[in-house]
Each structure stands twice: as C-alpha cells, then as structure tokens.
C-alpha cells in the first residue's frame, strides 16, 4: 500500500480510539490547515480530531476521488456527521505532501464553510442563504 492508501484507510475508519495513531501518518512537525484550524505538530493535529469526536456524533469520511503525482496527492471527500441530532455532510478536498519516508508534511483541506456548513445551521443559516441569493448572478 502507498502512503496515500494508508492515510486514506485511517481516515475512512477513524474512531475515537484510532485518533491517537496520528504519528503513524504525519511527520512530527507536519502542517495542517483547514477553514477553522492552522496548526503544526502531531499533538495539535490529533487535538483537531479529538475535538471532532467530542463535538459531533458519528463523524466519518467517504473518499470520492484521488489524484497522485510524485510526493503529492489531492483527494476529494465527503464528511458526514450529526450535530444536535441533525445530519450534515460537507464536500471538500485535501492536498497532501509526503516526505521521502511517506509521512505527511503538509495537509491542507479545502471546503466552503459558508456553503457546506454555515447556511445549513438553524440560526445563522437564513442570513447566509439570503446573502448567497443576493450575490448570485
């Protein structure tokens, strides 16, 4: 299995118990960035996933497409979870850069927080949907 296969298998089977295996996939000072986080280091990356399990119900990733080129890869995914009993899904993509040993050195997630999350939430969703309609052509 390739380094990408290994990390994608970890993501698709991620549990509160396997979160502690971050160091098997990420270099000790790896950089992780998404719309809410910008951290360095295995401990801080692990904290993001611990927080995910603490704040959502049944979070899981489904891998859609993948492109590999040399030591880089881009993967599209769907992240599904429940929050306060309601089901949500977020479509996004991840750019991975691997070192020579197959550890992730850079992981950058791309997804539209406004479209994929905020406008689906009860309180702030209505204004977000209004803004989206207002600026649409």
Secondary structure, DSSP 8 states (H G I E B T S, - for coil): --HHHHHHHHHHT--TTTGGGGGGTEEEEEEEE-SS-EEESHHHHHHHHHHHHHHSEEEEEEEEEEEEETTEEEEEEEEEEEETTEEEEEEEEEEEEE-TTS-EEEEEEE--HHHHTGGGSHHHHHHHHHHHHHH--
